[in-house]
Amino acid sequence: MMAFKRKTYPAVIEIQDKINDFSSRCIDLLDPEKKPFTVFDRSMAARYDRFSRSVNLVCPFPHYYRVGPTGIELEHKLTEPFMEEMKTRSTAHGVSVRDYLAKHFVEACRLVHEMGQKRHEDAIDSLDMSQWKAIYKLNISRDEIAKVLSMKPEFEPEESERKGVAEYSWVRKGESKKLEKRMPVFFRHDDESAGVGDLAQLKLSADSLEVIAFGSQKFRFARKMIEKYLGACITFRMETENDLKDDLRKRLAESKERGVGNGTEGNAEKENEIPPEIRAEVLGKFHEQHYRQFIDSPAPMLDDKTPRQAARDKKLRPKLIDLMKIHLNGIAKRNREDPCLNLDIYWVIDELGLGELKKRGPAGGR
């Protein structure tokens, strides 16, 4: 046993299939020509899903492999920059990437952790998470303003807790439907079965009108439309912005301190109040709608080509495979966390002709 353990080497592992509860079929991204090998590790099989990646120590035994306890998960989007950094450092030392990792394994794991933290911070910084409010003075009576709003299908009256204040939900109907094509694909509501997207909230009092929207894209559109609808009937007074990013960081940090890695325990409690079969049906329809749009929507990772176009392009096909690995990994992770969902996007794989991403052997299926 010790003789084999002395042959332990560093690797960048990608799980191809889960064979059972204690073994996985893997490849080493540092040696793509090497055949897939079987790793016996109950912890890895339980924690990781298909196409999960990790920087790890691998010990080759005659009929199977083991991994060390000190590895770290490597996100797909961090794989390329991590590998490039390892190539740069190993070249500077005049050794191969594997030899460099063997001598600097802890340092490499620390780098993966730091890259993950930076990506997390960058992701929060890129979010359009501000709550915006515009306040207008009324130049005509509130009843006359309400009459104008009642003629527009996008303004839906809501019950108000404030006396003397009329509230409206502003949805993407009528002329406000124009915003739909500008929204990110994931947030579009292009057909009736998908429901109607929200735009803003209106609060109408005796002498003022408030327009409240989440995100600058919706807010700027809402301001443009309300000023078009009401014109000289209102006068702009002021606008405010409440940036919620710091609040998000604080809540995520508090969740981490409590041992909740993703900060979604509150959502999980709310989800548990919904019958599992209903939650599975709703999320299943949501994912189906999303992926039907996804197939024919341009993707930055595919040089702004659609997945359907990339599937027919020899140069883009490898990028499409990497992209679908990310999606399959995410779906597998969601199903593991909530087995009742049983989400399945293999119909997308079939439609794109990516049979190489299908599970093999008895571990196949969903």
N, C-alpha and C positions, 0 to 999 in steps of 0.2 A: 504493500500500500504506500509506504513512504517513497519507494522508488518511482512510483507513478506520480505522487504528489510533487516530487521535485521537477516534474515536467510541466507544472502549471504555467500558463502563459496568459497575458492580457488579450482581450478580444472585445469587439463591439458586436454584441449579439442581437439578432432579430428573430423573434419567435414566428415560425411559419404556421405551425398548427399545435394545438394542445392534444396530445395523444390520450391522456387520462388525467386523473387528479394529482399525479405525482411526476409526470414526465411531459416534455415538450420537444417538438422537432424544430431545430434552430439552424441558422446560418451565421457565419462570421463575416461581417461587412468589410473587415480588413483583408479577407481572402475570399472574394466572391466566386472564385473557381472551385473552391473546396465544396465537397458534397455536404448536404444537410446532415446534421448529427443529432443524436438523442441526448437530451439533458435530463437526468433524474434529479429533481429538486421540487419537493412538495410546496415549499414556500413560493418559489418562482411561478409554479403552475397556478397557485391560488391568487397571487398578487397581479400577475401580468396577463394581458390578453393577446390575441393574434396581432402580429406586426408591432408589438411593443419592442422597444429597443433599450439596451442597457450597456454601459461600460462595465465590464466584469472580468474576473479572473476565472479561467477555465482549466479544469484538471481532466486530462484524457485517460480514461481507464479502457481496458480492452474492448468492452462491448457497450459502453455508455460514457457520458461525460458528467462531471459535477461542476457547479459554479461556486465561487467564494461568497462569503457573507458580506463583503465590503463593496459590492457593485452599486451603481447608481443609475436610475432610469434616465434615458436620453430621449428627449422629445424629437419628433420627426423634423420639425422646423429648425432644430438646433444641430441636427446631424451634420449637415454640410459645413456650416461655419466651424463646428468643433473639429471635423476631420481636416479642414484646411489649416486650422491653427496647429493641429498635431503635425501636419506635413511641414509647416514652416519651422516649428521648433525642432523636429527630428532632423531636418536638413541642416539647420544651424549647428546641430551636434554631430553631424556626419554619420547618423545611424538611421535604421528603418523606423517607421512609426511604431511597430510592435516593440522593437528594442527600446525605444524612447519611453513607451508606456510602461514597460517592465521596470524601469528605474524611476519613473515619475508617476506611478499609478495614483497615489493619494492626491498629488498636485492636479492630475487630470480630472479626477472626480470633483475636486474643489472647483475647478474651472467650469465643469458642467453645471454645478450648483449655482455659481455666480452668473453664468449665462442665462440660466432659467429665471433667476431673480430679476435680471435686467430686462428680459423679454416680458416678464410679468408687469414690471413697472412701465415699460414702453406701451404695453397693451392698454393699461389703465389711462396713460396719458393721451392715447389716441382716441379714447371713447368720447363721443359727443354726449356728455352726461349732465349738462347744465339745465336747470329749470329756469325758463325765461318768462318774464311777465311784462306786458305793455299795458299802460293805463291811459285811457282816453277820456276827455271831457265830453259830455253830451251837449250838443247844440240844439237838439229838439227833445221832446218829451220821451220818457222811457217807454211809454206805450207805443209811440210811433217807431222807435227803434225795434221793439219787440215785434211789431207788425212786419217790418222789413225782414227780420230774421225768420219769421214764420213762413215766408215765401221761398226760403232756400231749403232744399232737402237735406243739406249737410248739418243743419243745426237741430239737434234733438233735445227737447226740454228735459230737465232732470229735477228731482226733488231737492230743495235747498234747505239747509239747517239754519240759514241766516234769514231773519225776518226782513222783508223788503228787498231781498236780492233774488233775482231770477238766474238760474244756472242752466247752461247748455253744454252738451257734449258735441264737439265739432268733429264729424267723421268725414272720411274721404268719399264723399258722394258729390253729385252735381259737378259744378266747376272745380271743386276741390279734389276731384278724382285725378286732375292733372298732375298732382304730386306723385301719384302711384309709380310712374315710370322712372322717377328720379330716386325712389327709395332703393336701398340694397335689396338684392333678390330675396334674401331670407325674410324680409319684412313686408314683401308685397302681398296684396290681396287682389289678384287679377281676375278672379271669377267669383260667382255668387256662392259657390260651395265653400269658399275660403273665408266667408264673412266679410266684414267691412273694417278697414283700418282706421285707427284714431288719428286725429290731427292736433286738437287743442281742447281747452275748456274755456268757456265764456262765463263771466259773472257780470250781470247787468243790475246796477243799483239806480237810485233816483237821479244821480247826476254824473255817473261814470260807468265806463265799460272796461273790464279787465280781460285781457287775452293771455292765457297761461299755456305754455307748450313745453314739452320735454325735448331738448335738442335744438340746436340753432337752425338746422335745415327746416324743421317743421315750423319753428317760430318765425323765421324770415318769410316763409311762404304764407303763414297765417296773417302776418301783419300786412303783407301786400294785398291779400284777398279781402280782409276786413275794411281796409281803406278804399278798396275798389267798390265794395258793396255799399258802404255808408258815406263815402266821400265827405262833403262839407257838413254832414250831420254830426261828425265827431271831430275833435281836435286832439292831436297827440300831446301828452303831457310828459311821460317818462317811461323808461324801461329799466328792468333790473335783471341781474343774472345771479343765480345761486348754483355755484359749481359743487357738484356732489362727489367729485373724485376723492377728496380728502376723507369724506365720510365713508366711502367705500373702502379705502385703505384701512381706516380705523376698524371697521367691522370685520374685515378679513384678518387683521392682526389679532383682534379679540377672539375670533373663531379659532385661529391657529393656536393661541394660548390655551384654549379649552380643549385642544386636541382634535378639533374638527378641521380637517385639511382644506375642504372646499368652501366652507362658510355657508352651506346650504341647509343647515339643520332645520331652520325655520320653514323653508320651502318643503323639506321632507315631511315635516309634521302636517303641513297643510295638504300635501299630496296624499298622506295616509288617511285623511278624512274622506277622500274620494274612493268609491269602490274600485278595486284593482281592475276589474274587467272593463269598466267605463274609462278609467285612466289609460289603459292599454289601447282601447279603441280610438280615443281622441288623439293620443300621441302617434299611433300608427297612421291615422289619416293625415296628421300634420306632417310626418316624415315623408309619406308618399307624395303629398303635394309639393313639398320642398324639393325632393329629388327629381320630380318630373320637370320642375323649373331648372334645377341644377344642370341636367343633362344638356340643355340647349342655351345655357347662360355662359358668357365669357368669364374665364377665370384667370387672374393675374399669374398664378403658378403655371398656367398653360400658354403663356405669352398672349393672353387675352383671346385665346381661341376657346370654343366650347368643348366640353368633354367628348361630345359626339364627333367633332372635327378632329380632336387630338387622337382619337382612337384609330383614325384612318391615316394618320401622319406618322411615318416611321421615326422621325426625330422627336416628336412630342409624346409618342406612346410611353416611353419610360417615365416621363414626368407625370403622365396620367396615372400610371401604375402607382407611383409614389403618393400621388394625391388620394387615390382610392384606398391605399393602405391606411392613410390617416383616418379616412371616414370609417372604414371597417373596424379599425382599432377603437374609435370612439363609440360605435354602435355596440361592439362586444363589451366594452367597459360599462356602458349604460345597462345592458342586459344582465351583466354580472351583479351590478348594484341593485337592480330591481328585476328579478327573473320573471315576474308576471308580464313584463312588457313584451319580451320575445320579438323585438324589432328585427326586421329582415330587409336588407337592401341588395340581396343577391340578384334580384330582378334587374337592378341597375347594372351589375357586373355582366349579366347575360346580354342586356341591350347594347352594352359597349363592346361586347366580344372579348372580355378579359378573363377567359377561362382559367388562366394561370393563377388567378387569385382565389379560385374556389378551394374549399377544404378538400383534403384527400382522405381516402380510406374510411374507417368506421367513425372517425371524428367529424365527418362531413355533415352537411345540412346547415341548419341555422346556428 
